[in-house]
Every structure is written in C-alpha cells, then in structure tokens.
Amino acid sequence: MTTVGLLYPGHSAEDDYPRIEALLNGLNLPIVHTDIGEDAHRVDVLQEMGSRERLAAGVEELRLSGAESVVWACTSGSFVYGWEGAHEQIRALAAAAGLPASSTAFGFVHAARAVGAERVAVAATYPGDVTGLFVRFLEAAGLEVVGNRSSEIVTAAEVAAWDREQVVQLVRTGDHPQAQAVLVPDTALHTVAYLPELEAAVGKPVLTANQVTVWEGLRLAERRGAWSTDLGRLFAREA
C-alpha cells in the first residue's frame, strides 16, 4: 500500500481522489482540508491560502496517516509565489512534514515532461491575471505555452459546480494546434471522471489538477507501475 498525503484547500472537488483510489490498486490518499479563508481567485488571497502556517497546520495528521509523501493539492496557491517562491513553499512544507513534498503546480511541470510535452496549452478556470501567473510559472520551468484561455471564474465554489459539458468545452476551446498537451489547472474542478473523453476530444494528453496531484505524490513516493486506462495518458502503461 502506498500512502500519499494530500493537503487540500477547503471543500470543492476532493471526491476526485476516491475515484483515483478506486482505479489504482494499493493506493491510499488521506486528505487534510486546509483553511482557505476567503474563496476568491485573487493573488493576495491565494498567497495567504498557501502560507507556510496554513500548510504546516495539517502535516501532523498526515504523518500519523502513514504518508510517504505530501502534496499541497492546489495549483494557484503555489504558482502565485513565482518559480522561486513556490520552491521555498515546498521546502518549508517538506521540513514541517519530515517527508518528500511538492505541489500541484510542480506536478504539472513534471507530468508535462513525463508525457513528452514541450509545448502546452493552458485551459484555465481562473481570471486572466491569475492564468498569466501560471503561464509565467510554466515558462520558468522551460515549457513553451503556445495558447491559454481564462474563464474568469472567481470562486472555487462556482468551479466545483461545473458539469461534464462545461469541462469538455473548456478543454476544446483551450487547446491549440501546436500544443502537445492541454493543461487544466484548479483542483476545485471535477475532471477525473472525464479524462478519457477529454483526451478523445483533442487527440492529445490532457493533464488536470487532481490527476497530476496524485501522480506527483506517487512520483515522490517512488512508486512505479501505477497505471489505469481510465486516468489518461499520464497513467497509461508503458509499452
């Protein structure tokens, strides 16, 4: 059994994680919900949500769960600090937890490399200024962002209410002909149940926040061979 501990902000789309547990044998995903404060995709709010103190408050519970790695299951609450600031955030989390640690933002970078994508498109629920910060984060990691779409949604509560058709439409309109993968940030968005359909819609890998969060935790825990045909190309078995 591999245990990946998740620090998840508030309550939005955390039911994506039991779906993943059901599809990957031998995986345990304990979740500790962190305080989000104000529900707003605004830079100052996101920086407070990802503060060292708020993340550290949940690590003891995850240690007691037997976690082998810890992931801050939030994209925007990491990349809003910039490339260097996001690294500092994760170093502090690892020190507090005494475990390998990362965030969803870094999960996107590592997952894009894993599927061989150097050019990516971003299909985001965020307001434009927040999406722009994600683009800059990806570019700092060496990825080329050939297109990005912002949906101008301010709250996680609204994002969590999106249905399948809205998610598919987001990916379709956010795709770009030159992109080798489409990245869909925001762990408040339900995507796991739709991954095969999303990839079929654009004919390329689609990386979504809750999907890459778990993949990143497994990478840190050095678990090999976690695969499922229902979790997109990121989890596809190697030939």
Backbone as CSV, one residue per row, in Angstrom:
resi,resn,N_x,N_y,N_z,CA_x,CA_y,CA_z,C_x,C_y,C_z
1,MET,0.841,-1.193,0.000,0.000,0.000,0.000,0.879,1.247,0.000
2,THR,0.635,2.140,-0.939,1.338,3.425,-0.993,0.406,4.505,-0.477
3,THR,0.891,5.315,0.459,0.068,6.368,1.041,0.632,7.731,0.658
4,VAL,-0.177,8.491,-0.058,0.176,9.854,-0.464,-0.734,10.807,0.293
5,GLY,-0.163,11.637,1.132,-0.949,12.584,1.909,-1.231,13.851,1.125
6,LEU,-2.467,14.317,1.182,-2.883,15.500,0.430,-3.351,16.599,1.370
7,LEU,-2.836,17.784,1.175,-3.355,18.987,1.831,-4.242,19.690,0.820
8,TYR,-5.537,19.681,1.069,-6.498,20.176,0.082,-7.205,21.413,0.629
9,PRO,-7.250,22.502,-0.139,-7.879,23.728,0.356,-9.405,23.675,0.316
10,GLY,-10.026,23.747,1.472,-11.481,23.804,1.538,-12.154,22.527,1.076
11,HIS,-13.334,22.692,0.492,-14.152,21.566,0.020,-14.740,21.934,-1.334
12,SER,-14.262,21.266,-2.384,-14.753,21.560,-3.732,-14.867,20.295,-4.568
13,ALA,-13.713,19.773,-5.010,-13.715,18.590,-5.877,-12.885,17.467,-5.280
14,GLU,-12.824,17.397,-3.940,-11.998,16.368,-3.303,-12.504,14.957,-3.567
15,ASP,-13.763,14.824,-4.043,-14.261,13.491,-4.377,-13.601,12.914,-5.624
16,ASP,-12.804,13.716,-6.333,-11.987,13.167,-7.414,-10.977,12.152,-6.884
17,TYR,-10.502,12.340,-5.656,-9.438,11.491,-5.135,-9.902,10.067,-4.807
18,PRO,-11.078,9.865,-4.201,-11.563,8.489,-4.056,-11.760,7.786,-5.402
19,ARG,-12.094,8.543,-6.423,-12.203,7.944,-7.772,-10.863,7.377,-8.200
20,ILE,-9.811,8.151,-7.959,-8.476,7.685,-8.336,-8.058,6.490,-7.493
21,GLU,-8.342,6.535,-6.204,-8.042,5.397,-5.328,-8.681,4.118,-5.863
22,ALA,-9.914,4.216,-6.344,-10.645,3.044,-6.831,-10.031,2.483,-8.112
23,LEU,-9.317,3.327,-8.846,-8.759,2.908,-10.134,-7.316,2.422,-10.031
24,LEU,-6.639,2.761,-8.929,-5.245,2.373,-8.748,-5.129,1.467,-7.526
25,ASN,-4.802,0.236,-7.744,-4.695,-0.716,-6.647,-3.566,-0.337,-5.693
26,GLY,-3.813,-0.543,-4.413,-2.769,-0.334,-3.425,-2.430,1.109,-3.153
27,LEU,-3.406,1.998,-3.305,-3.171,3.420,-3.088,-4.096,3.961,-2.008
28,ASN,-3.521,4.693,-1.078,-4.278,5.340,-0.014,-4.026,6.840,-0.086
29,LEU,-5.107,7.634,-0.120,-4.990,9.082,-0.271,-5.686,9.812,0.886
30,PRO,-5.089,9.850,2.058,-5.680,10.625,3.147,-5.644,12.114,2.806
31,ILE,-6.726,12.809,3.151,-6.861,14.234,2.831,-7.037,15.031,4.113
32,VAL,-6.248,16.077,4.249,-6.447,17.059,5.306,-6.876,18.360,4.638
33,HIS,-8.001,18.893,5.069,-8.527,20.125,4.468,-7.940,21.343,5.159
34,THR,-7.316,22.206,4.390,-6.732,23.422,4.936,-7.738,24.565,4.853
35,ASP,-7.493,25.570,5.667,-8.356,26.748,5.703,-8.080,27.621,4.478
36,ILE,-9.129,27.954,3.719,-8.918,28.792,2.537,-9.137,30.265,2.832
37,GLY,-9.728,30.590,3.963,-10.047,31.994,4.204,-11.128,32.439,3.245
38,GLU,-10.882,33.500,2.516,-11.838,33.996,1.521,-11.777,33.128,0.267
39,ASP,-12.933,32.785,-0.284,-12.987,31.997,-1.517,-12.904,32.947,-2.706
40,ALA,-11.689,33.145,-3.196,-11.500,34.066,-4.322,-10.193,33.752,-5.035
41,HIS,-10.259,33.668,-6.365,-9.050,33.532,-7.171,-8.449,34.927,-7.359
42,ARG,-7.890,35.439,-6.274,-7.245,36.743,-6.271,-5.859,36.555,-5.679
43,VAL,-4.873,37.225,-6.221,-3.490,36.926,-5.872,-3.227,37.030,-4.378
44,ASP,-3.674,38.100,-3.732,-3.395,38.246,-2.308,-4.055,37.139,-1.484
45,VAL,-5.275,36.760,-1.866,-5.993,35.692,-1.162,-5.288,34.353,-1.367
46,LEU,-4.845,34.099,-2.587,-4.181,32.834,-2.894,-2.844,32.715,-2.159
47,GLN,-2.130,33.817,-2.041,-0.867,33.777,-1.308,-1.097,33.493,0.172
48,GLU,-2.145,34.056,0.736,-2.462,33.778,2.135,-2.902,32.325,2.305
49,MET,-3.683,31.814,1.334,-4.157,30.441,1.403,-3.002,29.445,1.399
50,GLY,-1.933,29.776,0.679,-0.781,28.883,0.603,0.335,29.243,1.556
51,SER,0.022,29.990,2.598,1.056,30.422,3.541,1.631,29.234,4.300
52,ARG,2.845,29.412,4.763,3.560,28.357,5.483,2.763,27.872,6.693
53,GLU,2.154,28.810,7.405,1.425,28.469,8.625,0.202,27.602,8.327
54,ARG,-0.529,27.936,7.278,-1.744,27.171,6.953,-1.402,25.757,6.499
55,LEU,-0.319,25.623,5.756,0.063,24.279,5.305,0.623,23.448,6.455
56,ALA,1.425,24.069,7.299,2.045,23.336,8.397,1.007,22.801,9.378
57,ALA,-0.151,23.460,9.452,-1.173,23.054,10.424,-1.702,21.645,10.164
58,GLY,-1.595,21.162,8.920,-2.167,19.859,8.612,-1.186,18.711,8.527
59,VAL,0.113,18.995,8.670,1.081,17.942,8.373,1.147,16.854,9.445
60,GLU,0.879,17.188,10.694,0.947,16.174,11.740,-0.086,15.075,11.494
61,GLU,-1.285,15.464,11.094,-2.321,14.472,10.804,-1.902,13.570,9.648
62,LEU,-1.254,14.136,8.649,-0.803,13.320,7.523,0.329,12.386,7.930
63,ARG,1.218,12.846,8.789,2.274,11.958,9.284,1.680,10.755,9.997
64,LEU,0.670,11.007,10.814,0.032,9.926,11.559,-0.709,8.955,10.645
65,SER,-1.059,9.407,9.457,-1.746,8.539,8.498,-0.788,7.575,7.805
66,GLY,0.502,7.754,8.029,1.496,6.908,7.379,1.908,7.385,6.011
67,ALA,1.687,8.658,5.725,2.016,9.203,4.402,3.500,9.029,4.094
68,GLU,3.783,8.656,2.854,5.156,8.537,2.378,5.596,9.788,1.628
69,SER,4.633,10.590,1.214,4.901,11.874,0.574,3.702,12.772,0.831
70,VAL,3.916,14.070,0.678,2.856,15.048,0.905,2.779,15.980,-0.296
71,VAL,1.567,16.232,-0.762,1.374,17.169,-1.865,0.375,18.248,-1.451
72,TRP,0.769,19.490,-1.631,-0.141,20.629,-1.483,-1.028,20.602,-2.718
73,ALA,-2.269,20.146,-2.524,-3.177,19.876,-3.647,-3.855,21.157,-4.101
74,CYS,-3.023,22.054,-4.586,-3.503,23.356,-5.038,-2.527,23.845,-6.098
75,THR,-3.043,24.352,-7.199,-2.179,24.892,-8.248,-1.912,26.369,-8.008
76,SER,-2.980,27.148,-7.924,-2.834,28.604,-7.823,-2.201,29.036,-6.514
77,GLY,-2.452,28.292,-5.433,-1.867,28.626,-4.139,-0.399,28.294,-4.053
78,SER,0.187,27.909,-5.178,1.623,27.651,-5.268,2.258,28.571,-6.304
79,PHE,1.750,28.547,-7.543,2.418,29.327,-8.595,2.306,30.836,-8.401
80,VAL,1.347,31.295,-7.569,1.246,32.743,-7.342,2.485,33.301,-6.647
81,TYR,3.298,32.429,-6.066,4.539,32.875,-5.439,5.681,33.009,-6.440
82,GLY,5.446,32.613,-7.686,6.527,32.607,-8.661,7.356,31.342,-8.546
83,TRP,8.260,31.150,-9.479,9.054,29.920,-9.548,9.888,29.715,-8.284
84,GLU,10.629,30.730,-7.874,11.477,30.593,-6.688,10.639,30.535,-5.416
85,GLY,9.613,31.375,-5.337,8.765,31.376,-4.155,8.037,30.064,-3.955
86,ALA,7.613,29.443,-5.052,6.935,28.149,-4.962,7.892,27.072,-4.463
87,HIS,9.155,27.160,-4.873,10.153,26.224,-4.351,10.349,26.419,-2.848
88,GLU,10.394,27.658,-2.408,10.541,27.926,-0.976,9.342,27.376,-0.196
89,GLN,8.154,27.527,-0.756,6.946,26.997,-0.110,7.060,25.501,0.106
90,ILE,7.513,24.784,-0.900,7.590,23.329,-0.821,8.734,22.876,0.084
91,ARG,9.821,23.614,0.085,10.912,23.270,1.017,10.429,23.397,2.462
92,ALA,9.650,24.453,2.737,9.117,24.639,4.088,8.133,23.529,4.440
93,LEU,7.312,23.109,3.473,6.354,22.035,3.715,7.081,20.725,3.992
94,ALA,8.116,20.435,3.215,8.881,19.204,3.423,9.537,19.197,4.797
95,ALA,10.048,20.354,5.220,10.685,20.442,6.524,9.671,20.235,7.640
96,ALA,8.487,20.820,7.486,7.454,20.684,8.514,6.937,19.257,8.602
97,ALA,6.814,18.596,7.442,6.262,17.247,7.409,7.308,16.173,7.678
98,GLY,8.565,16.494,7.411,9.600,15.470,7.505,9.453,14.425,6.419
99,LEU,8.879,14.831,5.294,8.587,13.917,4.187,8.861,14.621,2.858
100,PRO,9.079,13.867,1.777,9.155,14.494,0.464,7.853,15.237,0.183
101,ALA,7.951,16.447,-0.355,6.759,17.268,-0.557,6.815,17.966,-1.902
102,SER,5.631,18.284,-2.408,5.521,19.031,-3.658,4.151,19.691,-3.683
103,SER,3.815,20.262,-4.838,2.509,20.889,-5.017,1.967,20.518,-6.392
104,THR,0.693,20.794,-6.597,0.075,20.535,-7.892,0.764,21.322,-8.996
105,ALA,1.209,22.538,-8.694,1.873,23.363,-9.714,3.109,22.662,-10.259
106,PHE,3.941,22.130,-9.362,5.122,21.394,-9.812,4.723,20.064,-10.445
107,GLY,3.604,19.494,-10.003,3.104,18.285,-10.629,2.839,18.480,-12.111
108,PHE,2.308,19.650,-12.479,2.060,19.934,-13.894,3.366,19.950,-14.686
109,VAL,4.381,20.560,-14.135,5.669,20.628,-14.828,6.233,19.233,-15.050
110,HIS,6.263,18.435,-13.996,6.836,17.087,-14.097,5.984,16.179,-14.980
111,ALA,4.657,16.331,-14.898,3.772,15.498,-15.710,3.888,15.846,-17.191
112,ALA,4.019,17.124,-17.509,4.187,17.520,-18.914,5.447,16.894,-19.490
113,ARG,6.506,16.920,-18.710,7.744,16.293,-19.177,7.561,14.791,-19.341
114,ALA,6.794,14.170,-18.438,6.603,12.718,-18.482,5.861,12.279,-19.738
115,VAL,4.946,13.109,-20.245,4.214,12.743,-21.471,4.891,13.299,-22.714
116,GLY,6.069,13.872,-22.546,6.845,14.349,-23.684,6.369,15.655,-24.282
117,ALA,5.694,16.472,-23.491,5.150,17.733,-23.994,6.092,18.885,-23.674
118,GLU,6.621,19.520,-24.715,7.434,20.723,-24.549,6.613,21.980,-24.844
119,ARG,5.579,21.820,-25.661,4.676,22.926,-25.984,3.292,22.595,-25.426
120,VAL,2.739,23.482,-24.640,1.474,23.196,-23.969,0.488,24.344,-24.152
121,ALA,-0.788,23.997,-24.013,-1.860,24.987,-23.962,-2.469,24.936,-22.566
122,VAL,-2.881,26.083,-22.064,-3.489,26.181,-20.742,-4.972,26.498,-20.897
123,ALA,-5.812,25.645,-20.335,-7.265,25.860,-20.320,-7.656,26.059,-18.863
124,ALA,-7.825,27.311,-18.453,-7.961,27.631,-17.036,-9.340,28.167,-16.692
125,THR,-9.752,27.880,-15.474,-10.989,28.458,-14.941,-10.740,29.856,-14.399
126,TYR,-9.496,30.213,-14.162,-9.131,31.420,-13.431,-9.437,32.723,-14.178
127,PRO,-9.400,33.839,-13.435,-9.331,35.159,-14.085,-8.021,35.289,-14.864
128,GLY,-7.993,36.221,-15.802,-6.849,36.352,-16.691,-5.532,36.627,-16.008
129,ASP,-5.530,37.453,-14.953,-4.255,37.779,-14.309,-3.664,36.563,-13.601
130,VAL,-4.526,35.716,-13.021,-4.039,34.510,-12.348,-3.539,33.500,-13.376
131,THR,-4.268,33.355,-14.485,-3.799,32.476,-15.557,-2.438,32.915,-16.061
132,GLY,-2.252,34.215,-16.183,-0.972,34.745,-16.639,0.179,34.354,-15.727
133,LEU,-0.068,34.302,-14.431,0.976,33.877,-13.498,1.310,32.402,-13.677
134,PHE,0.305,31.583,-13.990,0.566,30.166,-14.257,1.408,30.013,-15.520
135,VAL,1.090,30.800,-16.535,1.875,30.768,-17.773,3.333,31.113,-17.483
136,ARG,3.557,32.145,-16.688,4.924,32.546,-16.356,5.639,31.450,-15.565
137,PHE,4.924,30.773,-14.682,5.492,29.667,-13.906,5.933,28.542,-14.842
138,LEU,5.073,28.185,-15.777,5.407,27.115,-16.724,6.593,27.502,-17.598
139,GLU,6.621,28.741,-18.024,7.734,29.206,-18.862,9.043,29.198,-18.079
140,ALA,8.971,29.517,-16.777,10.173,29.460,-15.940,10.700,28.038,-15.820
141,ALA,9.794,27.067,-15.989,10.178,25.656,-15.938,10.712,25.149,-17.277
142,GLY,10.689,26.009,-18.299,11.208,25.624,-19.599,10.176,25.124,-20.579
143,LEU,8.880,25.209,-20.212,7.827,24.811,-21.134,7.429,26.001,-22.007
144,GLU,7.055,25.726,-23.240,6.562,26.765,-24.146,5.037,26.750,-24.114
145,VAL,4.446,27.838,-23.708,2.983,27.946,-23.653,2.514,28.597,-24.946
146,VAL,1.885,27.799,-25.808,1.505,28.281,-27.139,0.092,28.844,-27.177
147,GLY,-0.664,28.660,-26.107,-2.011,29.214,-26.036,-2.540,29.125,-24.627
148,ASN,-3.376,30.077,-24.244,-4.003,29.990,-22.931,-5.383,30.625,-22.978
149,ARG,-6.274,30.046,-22.218,-7.637,30.539,-22.119,-8.012,30.716,-20.657
150,SER,-8.603,31.853,-20.335,-9.089,32.121,-18.987,-10.606,32.162,-19.004
151,SER,-11.219,31.557,-17.984,-12.676,31.519,-17.915,-13.255,32.600,-17.000
152,GLU,-12.366,33.331,-16.321,-12.765,34.468,-15.490,-13.669,34.074,-14.315
153,ILE,-13.475,32.854,-13.791,-14.248,32.414,-12.628,-13.492,32.814,-11.362
154,VAL,-14.191,33.425,-10.437,-13.545,33.980,-9.254,-13.502,32.998,-8.090
155,THR,-14.543,32.190,-7.908,-14.609,31.354,-6.706,-14.478,29.864,-7.018
156,ALA,-13.914,29.135,-6.060,-13.824,27.683,-6.170,-15.208,27.052,-6.145
157,ALA,-16.127,27.650,-5.392,-17.478,27.096,-5.303,-18.141,27.044,-6.672
158,GLU,-17.943,28.068,-7.472,-18.538,28.072,-8.816,-17.859,27.043,-9.711
159,VAL,-16.545,26.947,-9.617,-15.805,25.967,-10.418,-16.258,24.550,-10.082
160,ALA,-16.463,24.261,-8.801,-16.845,22.919,-8.362,-18.196,22.500,-8.914
161,ALA,-19.021,23.464,-9.306,-20.365,23.168,-9.801,-20.389,22.899,-11.303
162,TRP,-19.263,23.048,-11.986,-19.235,22.799,-13.433,-19.552,21.341,-13.728
163,ASP,-20.271,21.114,-14.835,-20.614,19.751,-15.239,-19.709,19.268,-16.363
164,ARG,-19.942,18.044,-16.805,-19.089,17.428,-17.824,-19.005,18.263,-19.094
165,GLU,-20.120,18.742,-19.591,-20.115,19.502,-20.840,-19.268,20.764,-20.726
166,GLN,-19.330,21.422,-19.588,-18.527,22.628,-19.392,-17.043,22.314,-19.362
167,VAL,-16.687,21.199,-18.747,-15.275,20.815,-18.682,-14.760,20.431,-20.069
168,VAL,-15.536,19.675,-20.816,-15.134,19.292,-22.177,-14.985,20.538,-23.047
169,GLN,-15.914,21.461,-22.930,-15.839,22.690,-23.708,-14.612,23.512,-23.340
170,LEU,-14.284,23.552,-22.060,-13.085,24.267,-21.620,-11.842,23.712,-22.301
171,VAL,-11.721,22.391,-22.334,-10.543,21.765,-22.938,-10.508,21.994,-24.439
172,ARG,-11.630,21.863,-25.090,-11.682,22.065,-26.541,-11.286,23.493,-26.926
173,THR,-11.842,24.451,-26.238,-11.568,25.849,-26.585,-10.194,26.297,-26.100
174,GLY,-9.658,25.612,-25.108,-8.333,25.958,-24.608,-7.198,25.297,-25.364
175,ASP,-7.499,24.331,-26.199,-6.483,23.629,-26.975,-5.878,24.562,-28.029
176,HIS,-4.719,24.182,-28.511,-4.029,24.927,-29.576,-3.404,23.903,-30.513
177,PRO,-3.440,24.151,-31.826,-2.909,23.157,-32.773,-1.460,22.774,-32.521
178,GLN,-0.665,23.699,-32.003,0.752,23.406,-31.782,1.030,22.764,-30.422
179,ALA,0.033,22.714,-29.563,0.236,22.170,-28.226,0.352,20.658,-28.266
180,GLN,1.271,20.137,-27.492,1.432,18.685,-27.360,0.653,18.127,-26.183
181,ALA,0.121,19.010,-25.353,-0.733,18.622,-24.234,-1.541,19.841,-23.809
182,VAL,-2.698,19.583,-23.207,-3.534,20.650,-22.658,-3.493,20.534,-21.137
183,LEU,-3.199,21.629,-20.467,-3.109,21.668,-19.012,-4.330,22.372,-18.434
184,VAL,-4.985,21.713,-17.498,-6.218,22.246,-16.895,-5.982,22.405,-15.394
185,PRO,-5.514,23.574,-14.955,-5.268,23.775,-13.528,-6.574,23.966,-12.760
186,ASP,-6.462,23.999,-11.451,-7.555,24.220,-10.492,-8.078,22.903,-9.926
187,THR,-7.653,22.596,-8.697,-8.101,21.370,-8.023,-9.551,21.461,-7.562
188,ALA,-10.191,22.619,-7.745,-11.620,22.742,-7.433,-12.496,22.220,-8.557
189,LEU,-11.886,21.877,-9.701,-12.641,21.437,-10.876,-12.683,19.912,-10.942
190,HIS,-13.878,19.340,-11.044,-14.019,17.895,-11.229,-13.594,17.519,-12.650
191,THR,-12.624,16.629,-12.755,-12.150,16.217,-14.082,-11.895,14.719,-14.200
192,VAL,-11.660,14.034,-13.091,-11.169,12.659,-13.148,-12.123,11.735,-13.901
193,ALA,-13.418,11.905,-13.727,-14.393,11.033,-14.388,-14.434,11.244,-15.893
194,TYR,-13.873,12.361,-16.361,-13.994,12.720,-17.770,-12.697,12.570,-18.558
195,LEU,-11.626,12.093,-17.938,-10.317,12.124,-18.586,-10.274,11.434,-19.953
196,PRO,-10.814,10.223,-20.114,-10.777,9.615,-21.451,-11.511,10.459,-22.493
197,GLU,-12.648,11.031,-22.123,-13.401,11.857,-23.058,-12.652,13.151,-23.393
198,LEU,-11.992,13.729,-22.406,-11.243,14.960,-22.650,-10.114,14.722,-23.642
199,GLU,-9.391,13.622,-23.472,-8.286,13.338,-24.379,-8.792,12.974,-25.768
200,ALA,-9.918,12.297,-25.839,-10.504,11.980,-27.144,-10.945,13.249,-27.866
201,ALA,-11.382,14.235,-27.109,-11.890,15.474,-27.711,-10.799,16.261,-28.418
202,VAL,-9.556,16.166,-27.925,-8.473,16.957,-28.519,-7.373,16.102,-29.139
203,GLY,-7.426,14.793,-28.917,-6.460,13.898,-29.532,-5.040,14.037,-29.005
204,LYS,-4.910,14.375,-27.730,-3.586,14.545,-27.123,-3.725,14.411,-25.609
205,PRO,-2.623,14.307,-24.888,-2.731,14.224,-23.432,-3.397,15.459,-22.835
206,VAL,-4.250,15.216,-21.870,-4.856,16.289,-21.087,-4.445,16.063,-19.634
207,LEU,-3.810,17.048,-19.062,-3.325,16.971,-17.678,-4.198,17.870,-16.820
208,THR,-4.838,17.286,-15.821,-5.739,18.055,-14.969,-5.231,18.052,-13.531
209,ALA,-5.688,19.020,-12.762,-5.074,19.299,-11.465,-5.106,18.120,-10.492
210,ASN,-6.265,17.524,-10.284,-6.339,16.432,-9.314,-5.612,15.186,-9.814
211,GLN,-5.619,14.972,-11.111,-4.874,13.860,-11.704,-3.373,14.015,-11.455
212,VAL,-2.808,15.196,-11.776,-1.368,15.358,-11.643,-0.951,15.449,-10.175
213,THR,-1.863,15.869,-9.302,-1.557,15.900,-7.872,-1.211,14.506,-7.363
214,VAL,-2.044,13.531,-7.705,-1.797,12.153,-7.263,-0.551,11.589,-7.936
215,TRP,-0.401,11.848,-9.217,0.777,11.365,-9.941,2.057,11.912,-9.309
216,GLU,2.036,13.190,-8.927,3.213,13.799,-8.306,3.520,13.145,-6.973
217,GLY,2.482,12.858,-6.190,2.702,12.183,-4.918,3.284,10.801,-5.092
218,LEU,2.823,10.082,-6.091,3.365,8.758,-6.379,4.814,8.852,-6.862
219,ARG,5.110,9.868,-7.647,6.494,10.080,-8.098,7.415,10.294,-6.901
220,LEU,6.969,11.117,-5.960,7.788,11.376,-4.774,7.959,10.119,-3.922
221,ALA,6.917,9.302,-3.859,6.969,8.066,-3.078,7.711,6.953,-3.813
222,GLU,8.148,7.254,-5.025,8.914,6.319,-5.850,8.142,5.042,-6.129
223,ARG,6.834,5.208,-6.324,6.037,4.052,-6.722,6.046,3.961,-8.241
224,ARG,6.426,2.850,-8.754,6.467,2.609,-10.199,5.292,1.717,-10.596
225,GLY,4.854,1.857,-11.822,3.861,0.945,-12.363,2.429,1.251,-11.977
226,ALA,2.154,2.450,-11.465,0.756,2.826,-11.199,0.125,3.238,-12.515
227,TRP,-0.844,2.468,-12.982,-1.414,2.782,-14.284,-2.896,2.462,-14.308
228,SER,-3.593,3.128,-15.217,-5.020,2.893,-15.427,-5.413,3.466,-16.773
229,THR,-6.155,2.728,-17.545,-6.623,3.221,-18.837,-7.671,4.314,-18.684
230,ASP,-8.187,4.494,-17.473,-9.228,5.497,-17.238,-8.691,6.813,-16.691
231,LEU,-7.369,6.925,-16.551,-6.791,8.137,-15.968,-5.907,8.900,-16.946
232,GLY,-6.148,8.720,-18.234,-5.413,9.484,-19.233,-4.039,8.921,-19.518
233,ARG,-3.376,9.545,-20.492,-2.083,9.037,-20.936,-1.003,9.147,-19.864
234,LEU,-1.174,10.065,-18.931,-0.210,10.199,-17.858,-0.086,8.905,-17.054
235,PHE,-1.179,8.168,-16.922,-1.195,6.925,-16.160,-1.234,5.689,-17.071
236,ALA,-0.985,5.884,-18.350,-1.028,4.747,-19.270,0.174,3.847,-19.046
237,ARG,-0.021,2.562,-19.197,1.083,1.611,-19.028,2.087,1.786,-20.143
238,GLU,3.369,1.777,-19.784,4.401,1.911,-20.783,4.470,0.658,-21.641
239,ALA,4.713,0.856,-22.929,4.805,-0.271,-23.854,6.062,-1.082,-23.573
